[in-house]
Amino acid sequence: MKSAIIIGAGMGGLATALRLRHAGFDVTVLEKQPRPGGRSNVIEENGFRFDMGPTILVMKETFDTLYRDIGQDIDERLSFTRLDPNYRVYFHDGTHIDLHNSMADLAEAVKGVEPGAAERLFQFIGAGAKKYALGMDFVTRNYDRITDLANPLAGWKLLRTDSHQKLFSHVSRYFKTDKLRKAFSFHSMFLGLSPFDSLAMYSLITYADLALGMWYPQGGIYSIIEDMLALADEMGVTICTDSPVEEIIIRDGGVKGVRLASGQEMQADLVVSNADLPYTYKALVPAEYRQHYPDRRLDRMEYACSGYLLYLGLDRTYPEMQHQALYFAEDYRANLDAIFKTRTLPTDASFHLNNPTITDPSLAPDGHSVLYLLAPMPNLQGDVDWATAAPQVREQLLSQLEKLVDPDLRQHIVWEREFTPVDFERDYNAVHGTAFGSLAHGLFQSAYFRPHNKARDIDGLYFVGQGTYPGIGMPMVMISADLVTERIKNEWR
Ligand SMILES: Cc1cc2nc3c(=O)[nH]c(=O)nc-3n(C[C@H](O)[C@H](O)[C@H](O)COP(=O)(O)OP(=O)(O)OC[C@H]3O[C@@H](n4cnc5c(N)ncnc54)[C@H](O)[C@@H]3O)c2cc1C
């Protein structure tokens, strides 16, 4: 039986472990942290349970596919609720709009903000559907040579759908008000890109959110990780936590195994790294073996943004709120420029607000609730000092919450924790403390141009997760696990 070591028990590492084991490999997963999950992690304390990273599933079918491919049915093992509305969007003037998953309800809501916008909403969603179909063609394939990208028909369609334009300008063609432009352009932030710089292509994410639905698994996203761990156990995958890998052992141009920080060496026929790809090359592969990824190339890459997270346990519930909400800073551009350009602390932070207890009361003791706040922030390439910045951001977020949700909110906080870019770097070896994934999704870091899932210089070294193609976010990571497994099965059968 061929043996595989997977470095990292993030979602991509676990999905690859299940797929390779199903294909007959002997699989060991080595995770540096005490608990698996990577960026999709959990806090369980004082009767509160918080998803620390992702909170909502889009493109659920990518998870359905993983389970089906290993002979399971995800809907028999986990219970999912489709959210409606997908989001409540709060604006700086205290007004809000609910982004419903029914197009008729969404059109009504949009009309309330911008009379006459309903028809343009349908055009916008239609354009998003075309981009989605086009984008999926680039997303679901392994790349070996640039000609794999060359598809004249796709190139023509790309131009026809304005995918090459900037996202914010594209959205502005459909919506005239600042409010709707914000509400339909922010999604690229989750790929680590400002909507002012991102390709309009990425309005396919807006389409996926609005038209294909957003799903909440009972128990939160970490219940998926827990179920993957249960499956790994049933299938005979070995998972070792508290096991940081220090070096990938390479001899005669091929992988021989890994050396742990403890000094222990483990042999394997092949190694798949789920740790951040630029980190893996720089920290785990000796420089003499990576002519294609020398330090200077890795340093020049474009890194995604980070985030500040605040998790609150409260002694009351908020039934009038929605499950998911967003707050947009009045000066959207200044907020985005601070995050992506000047890499300074935003003065008025936009943030994502989650009130999951409304769907799932099991996350908190009776009469209590949890709130999750995520504010996109510059990564550690800027020189923000997080020891002094964290209390400032916390204050900004709590002040906004008092305006939007409850003027007495602070009196109801009975438990809290925060997580900063420094924590991302320390806990997950996230390069520059990036939150959603390490490498931003500019044109030259997407599809063929994103680092490949197989090392060119080293036989037997593969990658899975957000650092390789297709990229950032749980559905993309699921597809990445499928792609790398197909490649390995072809090469090692
Ligand atoms: C706050 C936040 C909100 C998000 N929201 C969403 C969302 O709503 N929807 C969505 O789809 N996506 C969301 N994402 C993005 C999504 O969570 C990630 O893109 C995805 O989880 C990345 O998974 P991965 O398998 O690529 O790697 P990771 O989760 O980064 O896992 C890599 C693992 O490797 C381990 N590791 C690193 N170095 C070593 C070493 N030397 N030895 C051993 N192990 C090592 C790390 O500890 C980690 O466990 C969010 C992310 C964050 C942080």
PDBQT file of the ligand as one rigid body, heavy atoms in Angstrom, charges set to zero:
ROOT
HETATM    1  C1  LIG A 501     -12.537  34.398   9.941  1.00  0.00    +0.000 C 
HETATM    2  C2  LIG A 501     -12.724  33.592   8.693  1.00  0.00    +0.000 A 
HETATM    3  C3  LIG A 501     -13.955  33.552   8.070  1.00  0.00    +0.000 A 
HETATM    4  C4  LIG A 501     -14.130  32.788   6.917  1.00  0.00    +0.000 A 
HETATM    5  N1  LIG A 501     -15.369  32.708   6.364  1.00  0.00    +0.000 NA
HETATM    6  C5  LIG A 501     -15.592  31.849   5.347  1.00  0.00    +0.000 A 
HETATM    7  C6  LIG A 501     -16.921  31.561   4.923  1.00  0.00    +0.000 A 
HETATM    8  O1  LIG A 501     -17.903  32.060   5.501  1.00  0.00    +0.000 OA
HETATM    9  N2  LIG A 501     -17.082  30.705   3.877  1.00  0.00    +0.000 N 
HETATM   10  C7  LIG A 501     -16.019  30.094   3.272  1.00  0.00    +0.000 A 
HETATM   11  O2  LIG A 501     -16.221  29.314   2.343  1.00  0.00    +0.000 OA
HETATM   12  N3  LIG A 501     -14.745  30.324   3.684  1.00  0.00    +0.000 NA
HETATM   13  C8  LIG A 501     -14.508  31.175   4.710  1.00  0.00    +0.000 A 
HETATM   14  N4  LIG A 501     -13.244  31.371   5.185  1.00  0.00    +0.000 N 
HETATM   15  C9  LIG A 501     -12.100  30.787   4.447  1.00  0.00    +0.000 C 
HETATM   16  C10 LIG A 501     -11.891  29.316   4.767  1.00  0.00    +0.000 C 
HETATM   17  O3  LIG A 501     -12.029  29.099   6.139  1.00  0.00    +0.000 OA
HETATM   18  C11 LIG A 501     -10.483  28.896   4.353  1.00  0.00    +0.000 C 
HETATM   19  O4  LIG A 501     -10.208  29.299   3.026  1.00  0.00    +0.000 OA
HETATM   20  C12 LIG A 501     -10.306  27.390   4.470  1.00  0.00    +0.000 C 
HETATM   21  O5  LIG A 501     -10.781  26.919   5.715  1.00  0.00    +0.000 OA
HETATM   22  C13 LIG A 501      -8.853  27.049   4.320  1.00  0.00    +0.000 C 
HETATM   23  O6  LIG A 501      -8.687  25.671   4.499  1.00  0.00    +0.000 OA
HETATM   24  P1  LIG A 501      -7.334  24.951   4.125  1.00  0.00    +0.000 P 
HETATM   25  O7  LIG A 501      -7.593  23.493   4.228  1.00  0.00    +0.000 OA
HETATM   26  O8  LIG A 501      -6.801  25.444   2.848  1.00  0.00    +0.000 OA
HETATM   27  O9  LIG A 501      -6.233  25.393   5.185  1.00  0.00    +0.000 OA
HETATM   28  P2  LIG A 501      -6.145  25.867   6.677  1.00  0.00    +0.000 P 
HETATM   29  O10 LIG A 501      -7.454  25.955   7.325  1.00  0.00    +0.000 OA
HETATM   30  O11 LIG A 501      -5.290  27.064   6.685  1.00  0.00    +0.000 OA
HETATM   31  O12 LIG A 501      -5.357  24.652   7.373  1.00  0.00    +0.000 OA
HETATM   32  C14 LIG A 501      -3.975  24.492   7.292  1.00  0.00    +0.000 C 
HETATM   33  C15 LIG A 501      -3.542  23.666   8.478  1.00  0.00    +0.000 C 
HETATM   34  O13 LIG A 501      -2.131  23.409   8.399  1.00  0.00    +0.000 OA
HETATM   35  C16 LIG A 501      -1.596  23.457   9.722  1.00  0.00    +0.000 C 
HETATM   36  N5  LIG A 501      -0.150  23.666   9.661  1.00  0.00    +0.000 N 
HETATM   37  C17 LIG A 501       0.519  24.786   9.276  1.00  0.00    +0.000 A 
HETATM   38  N6  LIG A 501       1.853  24.579   9.353  1.00  0.00    +0.000 NA
HETATM   39  C18 LIG A 501       2.024  23.311   9.797  1.00  0.00    +0.000 A 
HETATM   40  C19 LIG A 501       3.177  22.523  10.093  1.00  0.00    +0.000 A 
HETATM   41  N7  LIG A 501       4.421  22.987   9.930  1.00  0.00    +0.000 N 
HETATM   42  N8  LIG A 501       2.993  21.256  10.551  1.00  0.00    +0.000 NA
HETATM   43  C20 LIG A 501       1.738  20.749  10.719  1.00  0.00    +0.000 A 
HETATM   44  N9  LIG A 501       0.621  21.467  10.466  1.00  0.00    +0.000 NA
HETATM   45  C21 LIG A 501       0.759  22.727   9.999  1.00  0.00    +0.000 A 
HETATM   46  C22 LIG A 501      -2.350  24.621  10.341  1.00  0.00    +0.000 C 
HETATM   47  O14 LIG A 501      -2.270  24.615  11.749  1.00  0.00    +0.000 OA
HETATM   48  C23 LIG A 501      -3.761  24.358   9.822  1.00  0.00    +0.000 C 
HETATM   49  O15 LIG A 501      -4.483  23.501  10.684  1.00  0.00    +0.000 OA
HETATM   50  C24 LIG A 501     -13.034  32.088   6.355  1.00  0.00    +0.000 A 
HETATM   51  C25 LIG A 501     -11.797  32.108   6.999  1.00  0.00    +0.000 A 
HETATM   52  C26 LIG A 501     -11.648  32.839   8.164  1.00  0.00    +0.000 A 
HETATM   53  C27 LIG A 501     -10.331  32.811   8.876  1.00  0.00    +0.000 C 
ENDROOT
TORSDOF 0
